[in-house]
């Protein structure tokens, strides 16, 4: 790592140009190729997946996107001649738009049931020739402009549209969320460093690497399934970890300069020490993200690889581009008052965690006056040491309370009924629900395969049987394909697509109603539709979730076991990670499912949690939580190896890393929360969940609960069975600095700590 840093410093212009060339080249290629994202939640082998496949084969004309035009009047009726004539002319123009395959209006024989009982609301269905994610946005905008022209001709008439294609016209194209997040991060960095140049370095490094990754994800979408939200999720994660990783390295670089190292020496030392910790932390994030691959779901594979690509590039930039930039700005990375030709010594050396080498906590026997002059981090570490049981219990209680809503987690689809109230898709959704019942926004699609006369008779009886089924509002007549071997039925539930009762109806149809209807025949009926698809998707994920979480925890524990040669450290890390995940999910459920403040924040009405959110958040949160665990415990481990004193190791580690970890957490929280401004409910879920987890992890777990537990466990924190001690390879996350303390045999700890834990090995 030191050799890599020295090479980057020596060839700094080449390194900068290579990164800029990568950014420009990949961005240019992405601009030429365009995007090919796909939100395909269908899982092959599920019943809804088989229904979709059979429908596409037998009714190819129905494979495109279906959108809705809704018009509503508060005075009179939509049957009035003037409105009916105007709507007819508008629908005729819509039918002639490029990409529109059919239009079903309410005024013909085919439109029975498309005018509400009170006569104030009507709707038309518009079928496109391709799915929404393959449809040019310009065609969707043309539909919106043509349909809303009816409003101008008829004052008092409200026209709104819903559907997948229409939703794409509401997608925000600005980057307000990213700008706000970067601006807040810049302010925090300037406050932390007291130097504009030092504050800009982490931002520049993160923006170059994340920009390259963002364009790379667009190209990735052409070779595999990548979700629409994957690039924004990668941007969210990349900005957070990219700025943090660069922050840690700049902190160590400044520390080296203050100790008297030259700029190239300080940069090499920072990359050789903290840079190794950054690589290890980035590897843990990637391992957690790539754990999604074991679920074997194409939709999630693209998300995992896209996010991992972003993390890999941010780590690479932190250990290559950053040293080159550090060599360019020289001592301007320091505060103006610290730009001296000699190392900083004395009281100024202890002003910050990046100050001169040496203990930053008072030594044993230091007077109370000296302790009173210590910084807040030092005083906090002593406070935790004196009250570990009380503080640990308080922290655990807070985590448990925040995690309670997780027990009510309901996985399902958040549809356009959860959009902001002013959006046209939300208005169309609400008017349809008010005029025709909540189930019209999420009908179930029944696709049947027939083989003989007995099957045809059973199929003819099926609509009547379905109409008498509990939870069914209406059933359409059966439609047969040209060869009459496939039939299509539309069942409108009495409840909304997000309702648990609709999911229960899907189960009732599959397990009781349809088997009874096809008994004694070869008739096969599959239940599809939005609710059925999401229920199947959620069922697959929930079934594989224990395996996924177990693999991620096991891999994380293995990495920490190798790094810290301790059984207790990995087990505590796993426990803390589970606590952070559960508590952050509790906050997500309270806001997005229960609706606590969701409308106030512009996030729409409450609804179920997306089925893919738990696994993606678990992987990301486990990776991010490991970051702070690595940076905190590696300093404790270094002190433990040097002194064999557990209490001092915990005290020094907490006091010397607390300020940096908290600053890094504030940056990451700011970036994550800024994405709530994106207007996308899914991205907002990720932003709130990740920000909550990082806040709890940094300010409650790593600075309170973890050190409290480590004080209580004493030397047992570092216990490793003899057979593992002999067999495990020795790796070092952050080796001692070249100008650090002398290496010496470790004395036994006080109070017999080491008698139970074993004497730590010599520092290598």
N, C-alpha and C positions, 0 to 999 in steps of 0.2 A: 504493500500500500504506500509506503514512504517513497519507493522508487517510482511508482506511478505518479505521485504528487510532484516529485522533482522533475519528472519528464514533462508534465503538464505546465509547470512553471517555466521550464527552460524553453518550451515550444508553445508559449502562451498564445501567440497570434494564430498559429496553426490550429490549436484547440478551439479557440473562439470561432474561427472561420469554419471549421468542420461542423460545429454545432449550428451555426447560422445557415450553412449549406443544407444540413439535414432538415432544419425547420422550413426553409424555403422550398427545398425539393419535394418533401412529403406534402406540404401544403399545396404546392402547385399541382402535384399528381392528384390529390384529393379534389381540387377544384375542377380538374378536367374530367375525372371519372364520375364525380357526383356521389350521391349517397344511395345506399340500398338497404336501409334498416327495415326490420320486419318484427312486428309484435305478434308473433305466431305462438299462441299458448297451447295449441293442440298437441296432445301427447299421443303418439301412435300406440295403438293397442287398447286405448280406452274406448268406452262405448260412444262418447261424443266424437272421438276421432274417427271411429268407423262410420258414424252417421255423416260426418263431413265428407269423408272419402266417397261414400256411396252416392251422396247428393251431387258431388262434383262430377261423378261418372254418368249418372242417369239424367241429371238436369244441368248441363254445362252452362246454360244461360243464367243460372242463379248463383254462379260462383263469384260474381262481382259484388261490390259494396252496395248496400241498400240505405238510402237516406230518406228523410221525411220533411215535407213542407207542411207547416201547420198555420192556418189562419183562424183568427178569433175576433169576434165583435161583441161589444157590450150592448149595442143597440140593434134591435132587429134580429135577423137570422142570416146565416151564411147561405140559406136557400133563396134569399132575395135575388131577383133577376139580375140586378146590376152587379152584385158580388159574384153570382154564379157565372155570368158571362165574362167578367174580367178574369176570374180564376181560370176559366176554360182557355182563354187566350194566353194567359201566362203559362199554363201547363203545356200548351201547344209549342210555345217558344222553348220551354225546357226540354221537350222531347226532341227538338232539333239541335240541341247542344252537342258538341263533340264528346264522345265517350258515354253518352246516355243510351242505354239499350231499351228501356221501357219506362213508361209513366202510368201509374194507376191512380186515377182521380176519383173523387167522391160522387160525381154526378152521373156516371154511367152505370151500366149493369154490373161491371166488375168492381165497383166501389161501394157495394152494399156494406153498411156498418161503419163507413168512414165519416159520417156526420153524427155529432153527439146528440143525445136524446133531447137536450134543450135547444138544439139547433144553432148554437152559438160558436161551435168549433168544428172545423173540418180538417182533414189532412189528405195528403197524396203521397204515394210511395214512388221514389225515383230509384231505378236500378242502373248502376253503372256496369260497364263491360269488364271491369277488373277490380281487384281488392283496393281498399282505400290507400294502403301504403305503396301501391304501384301507380296510383293515379296522380298526375301532375296537379299541383296546388292551383294552378291557373284555371283548370276545369272546375274545381270545387268553388272557386271564387266566382266564376261565371254563373254557376247555379245560384249562389247566394244573391248576386246582383239581379239576376233575372226574376227570382222569386220575390224579392223585396220590392220590386217595381210596382207590385200590386198595392202596396201601402200608399204610394204617392197618388194613385188613381182613385183610391177609396179612403178618404180621411176617416179615422176612427177604427180602421181595420188594422190589426196587429198581425204581422207575418214573421214567423221564426222557423228556423231549420235545425234539424238534428241528424246525427249519423256520423260515421267515421270520417268521410271525406270532408264534411262541413267542419268537424272538429279541427282539422288540419289548418283551416283558415284562421282559427283562433289562437294557434300556437304563437307564442312570442318569439320574435326574431332578434330582439335586442339582447344585450349582455349586462343588464343592470345588476343582476345578482353577482356576477363575477367582479364587476367594477367595484361594487360596495364591499365585497369581501376583501379584495386586494387593497382597497383604500384603508379599511380598518386595520388590516395586517401591517400596512406601511406605518400607520400611526403608532401601533404597539412596538414595532421594531425600532422606530426612532426613539421612543421613550426608553426602551431597554438599552439600546446601544449609545444613545446620546450623540450619534454621528449619522449624518445623512447618507454618506457613502456606505457605511456598514449596514444601514437599514435597507438600502436598495439592493444589496448583493443577493440576499435570499429571495427577494422578489424576482430579480432578473433570472436567476437560476431556475426558479420554479416555472416562470412564464415560458421560458425557452423549451424546457423539457415537456411541460404539459401541453404547450401548443403543438409540439411535434407529435405527441401521443394522440391528441385530439384529431389531428389530420390522419394519423395512422389508423385510428379506429374507423374512420370513414372508408378507408381502403379495405380494412378487414371485413366490412360488411358485404363486400363483393365476393368473398370466398367462404363465408359461413354466416349462419343466422346471428345477427346482432340486433338487440332490442333498440327501439327508438330512444330510450332513456340512457342507454349505455354510455354514449360519449359525455353526456352531462354528469352522470355518476362518476366516470373517470376523471372529469374535470374537477368535480367536487373533492374526490379523494386526493388527486394529484396536487392540487393547490394546497390542501391541508398538510399532507406529509412532506411535500416538496419544500415549502417554506420552513417547516419545522426541522427537517434534516439539515438544510443549509444553516439554519440558526445555530444548531448544536456545534457544527464545524466552525462557524465564525467565532463563537464563544471561545472554543479551545484555541483558535488561532490568536485571538486577542490576548488570551492568557499567556501564550508563548512569547508574544511581543513584549508584554509587561515583565516577563522574566529575563529579558535581554536577548532573546533569539532574533536573528535576522528574519526578514520577511520570507525568503525561501525556506529557511529552517522551520519557522513557525507554521507555514503552510504544510510542509511535509510532516511535521510532528502532529498537526491537527488531523490530517487524513490518516496517518498511521495509527492514531489512537481513536478519536471519536469517529473518524471515517469508517473504521472497522465495525464500530457499534452501529453506525448507520446502515452499512451493508447487511449486518445481521438482522437489524430491525426490519429493513425492507424485505429480507428473505422471509421473515416470519409473516409479514403481511401477504406476500405472494403465496406462501404455503397455505395460509388460511383461505385466500381467494380461490386458489386452484383446487381446494377441497370441494368446490362446487361441481367439479368434473365427475366426482363419484356418483352424483345423482343421475348422470347419463340423460340429461334433458338438454336438447339442442338449444333451447331458448336461453338457458342459464350458462351453457358453455361459452357462448359469445360474450356474455357479461363478465364472466370470470377472466377470460383471456384479455378482454379490452381493459379491465381495471388493472390486471397484473402488468400489462404492457406499460401503462401509465406509471405504476410504481417503479418498475425497472428503469425507466428513463429518468425519473426524478432522482433515483439513487445514483445512476451513472453520471448525471449532471452534477450532483453534489460532490462527487469524488474526482471529477475531471475538470468540468467547466469552472466550478467555484475556485479551486486553487489558482487557475489561470487568472481569473478576475481579481483574486486577492493580491496577486503579484503586481497587477496593474495599479491598484490604488495605494499600495504600500502602507505607510503608517497612518494614512487618512482613515483607516478602519477604526482607529482609536478616537476617544474623545480628544478635543483640542488640548485640554489640560494635561493629558497623558502622553502627548507627543514629545517625548524627551529622548535623549540619546542614551540614557541609562535605565536599567531595570527599575521598576517601582518597588519600593520597600516600605516598611513601616506601616502606619495606620491606613494610608491610602491603598495598600495592597489587599486589604481585607474588605474593601467597600463592596465588592461584587463577587459572585461565584467564579468569575473568570480571572480573578486577581492572582497575585503571586503564589507560587507553590508553598504549601505548608498548611497546617491545620487551621480550619476556619471556625472551629469550635473551641471554647476554652478547655485547656487541659485539666486533668484531674487535680484538684486542689486549688484551682483558680479562685480568686476571691469573688465575693458577690458583686463588688464594685465593677470588676472586669467583666463579669457576666452581664451586668446592667448596661455596659457600653456595647454589648454585642448586637448584631443586626437582628431584624425580625425573624429571619429564617433560623438563626441560632437559638433565639429564645423559644421559638415554636418547637424545635427539636427537643429542647430540655423539658418543655411543658408536656409533650407527648411521653417522654421517658418517665416523668413523675406520675402521670395519670393514665397508664395504658389501658387498664380495665374499664374505667369510666368512659374514656373517649372511644375505645373500641366498641363498647356497647351502644353508645349514641350513634356512631356511624352505621353499625349493623341495623339499628332500628330504623334509621332514615332509609336505608336501602330496601328493607322489607316493606315499609309503607309504600314507597314508590313502585315496588314490584307487584303490589296487590292487584291492580287492574289487569295485569297480564293474564290472570286466571279467566277473565271474560273475553279473551281474544277470539274474534270471529273472522275467519278467513273467507273472503269472497271478492266479488268484482265491485269496484267503485266505478259507477257509470256516469253518464252525463247529468244525472240528477244530483251529483256531488259537485258540479261545476259552480263557479261564482254566480250569484243570483242574476247579475246583469247580462250574462252571456246569452247568446241566441240559442245555444244548445240546451242550456238549463231552462230557458223560457219554453222552448218547444217540449221538453221533457215534462215540465209541470203542467202545461196545458193539455197534453195527451192524457196524463194521469187523472186530471180533474174531469176531463170530458168523457173518457172511455175506460177509466179504471187503471190502477197502477200496473197491472200485468201486461198492458199493451206495449210497454217500453221494453219488455224482455220476454217475448213469446218463446215457447219451447217448440223445437222442430222435431217431428217424428218421421223417420224415414224407414219404410218397410220394404222388404224384399220378398216377392211372391214367386211360387213355383208351380202352382196348379189351381184347379177350380175351388178346392177346399180353402185354399189361402185367400182367394178372391171373396168368397162368402164371409170369411172371418174378417177380412178388411172392410167389407161393407157394413158389418155390425159394429166395428170399432168406434166410429165417431159417436154413435149413440151411447155406447158404454162410457166413453170418456166424458161426455156431458154430465153424466150422473156421478162422476168421481169427485170426492171432496177436494176443494181447492182449485177447481177448474171453472173459469169464468165463461169461456166460449171455445168452440172447436170449429175450424174451417172444414169445408167439404174436402174429401180426398182428391188429390190430383195425381194422375198416372202419367208416366213417361210414354214415349212412342211405342215401345215394345210391351207395355203394360206389365212389366215384371218388377217395377219399382213404384211406390206410391209415397206421396208427401202429404203430411197433415200438420197444421199449425194449431197449437194449443196455447190459449192465453190464460195464464194463471190469474187467480183472484188477488194475488199479492204481488208486491214489487219484486224485481229481479234480485235485490239484495236481501230480501226477507228470508229468515230461517224457514218459514212456512213454504216458500217456493222450493227450497232445497229438499224439504220433506216431501213435497209433491213429486219431485224428480225421483226420489227413492221409492215412493209409493207406486209410481208408474212402472219402474223397472222391476221391482220385487214382487208386486201383486197383480196390478191391473193388466199389464201387457202379457205376462205369462199365462194368466187365466184366459185372456182373449185368444191367444194362439194355441191353446192346449189342443192336442190331437191333430195339429196341422204342422206344416213346415214353414209357416209364416214367421219371419224374423223382423222385429221392430226395434230400431235404435232410437234413443232419446238424445237429441242434441240441442243446440241453442246456447245462448250466453251463459245462463246460470248453470246448465249441465256441464259445459266446458270448464268453467271455473271450479265447479265442485270436483270434477275429475282431476284437474290440475292440482287443487289443494290436497285431495286425497293422496295423490302420488307423493307430493312433497312431505306431508305429515308422516306418511309411512316410512320415508327414507330419512326423516329428520334426526332420529336417534343415532343412526349410523353416521350421518354427516357430522353431527356435533361430537360424537365420540372420536371420530378420526381427527378432526381439527384439534380437539383437546389433547389427544395422544401425541400428535406431531408437535404441538407447541410445548408440551411437557418434555418431550425428548430433546428438543433444541435447548431448552433451559437446563435440563439435566446435564447435557454435554458442556454447556457454557459455564455453569456455576458449581458443577460437581456436588450437588446437594439434592436430596429427595424432597425436603420441606419447601424449598423455593418454587419448584414447578407446581407442587400441589396447591400452595397458596395462590400462585398466579392463576391456575385454573379456576379456583374458587372465586377469586376476585373478578375474573372475566365473566363467569356465569352470573355473578351478582350485577355487574355492569349491564350485561345484555338484558337480564330480567327487568331491571329498574328502568332502562331506556324504553323497553317495550311497554312498560306500564304507562309512561308518559305519552307514547304514541297512541296507545289505546284510548287514554283519557281525552286527548285532543281530537284525533281523527275518527275514532269509532263512537265515543260518547258525545263529541261535539263541544268539549270545554274550550271555548275561545276560537273554534275553527272559523266561524263566520266572521268574527272580529278581525282575524288575521287574513281575511280574504281567501280562505282555503275551501270555501263551499260548505255544504251541509255534511253532517256526520254520515259515516257509512262503514262498511267492513274494511278490513285490512287486506291489501293485495296478497295473494297466496305466495308469491315469490319473495315478498319482503323479509320474512323471517330468516330464510337461508342466506340471502345476500347480506343482511345486516349482521347476522351471526359471524359470517366469514370476515367482513370488514372490521367489526368491533373487536373480534379476537386478535386480529392483526394489529390494530391501533393500540389496544390495551397492552400488548406485548412490547410496543415501543417504549412506553413509559416504564414498564417493568424492567426492561433491559437497561435504560439509562439510569434509573434509580438504584437498582440492585448491583449493577456493575461497580458503581462507586463504593457501595457498602462492602462488596466482595473484595475489592482492592484493599480497603482498610482492614478487613478481617484477616486477609493473608499477611498484611504487614504487622499487625499487632496481636491477633488472636483474641481481641476483646470485642465481644458481640455488641455490648452496649455502646461502645465508642464507634464501632463500625456503623451501626444504625444511625447514631447521632450525626456523625460526619457525613454519611451518605445523604441523609435528609436535608441537612443544612446547606451542603454544597450544590445539590442538584435542584432543591426546591424552587428557587427563583427562576431558573432556566426552564424547568418543566412547566411551571405555572404560566410563564410568558408564552411558551410554545402552545400550551393548552388554550390560552386566550386567543391566540391567532387562529388555531384550528376551529375553535367554537365560532369565532366571527365569520370565518369562511363558510362553515356549514350552515349557520343561521341565515346568512345572506341568501342562500339558495331557496329560502322560503319565499323570497320575492319573485321567483321564477314563474309563478302562476301555475305550475304543474303540480298536481296533488301528489303524485308518486315521488317526484324529486323533493317536494316539501317534507314528505314522510321521512325520506332518507336524511334530509338536513336536520330536522328536529331530533330524530332518533340518534344520529351520530353526535350532534352537539351535546345532547343530554348525557350520552355515554362518556364522552371525553371530559365533560365538566365533572361528572361524578368520579371518574377514574382519577383525574388529576387533583381535584380539590378535596375529595373525601376518601377515596381508597388509598392512593399512593402516598398522600401526605398525612394520613391519619390512621386508617385501619391497618394498612400493611405494616408501618413502623410500630404500631401498638402491639400487633400480634408478634412481631419479631422481638420486641422487648420481652414479651411474656414467655416466648419459647426459648430465649437465651441461645446458648451454643447449639441447641438441637436444630436450629435453622440450617446449619451447615453440615449436618450428619449425612454420611454416605456409607452404606454397607461396604465391608471390606472387599467382597467379591466384585462389586461394581468399581471400587477404587482401582483395583488391579486391571480390570478389563476395559474401562472406558478410555477412549482416546482423550488426550489433553488438547483443548483448544482455548484460545484466548479471544474474548470479544474486544477488549480494550486493554492492550498491554501497557505496562508502566512506561511513563515518558522517559525519554533519553536523559533528561535532566531532573528526573524525579528523585524521590527519596532513595537512600541506599538500600540495596537488597541484603537482607540479613535473616538468620534463622528466627522463626516466630516464637516468642515466649508464650508460656501457658497463660490463659486468661485468669481473671480474678474470680474468686469465689468458686473455683472448681468447674467453671463453665466447660473447659476443654476436656475435663475428665470424662464427661458424657458424650461430647461431640467428637473427640479425637483432635490431636494437634494438627492444625492446617499445614499443608505442604509448603515448602519454601517457594518464594516467588521466583518464577523462572525468568 
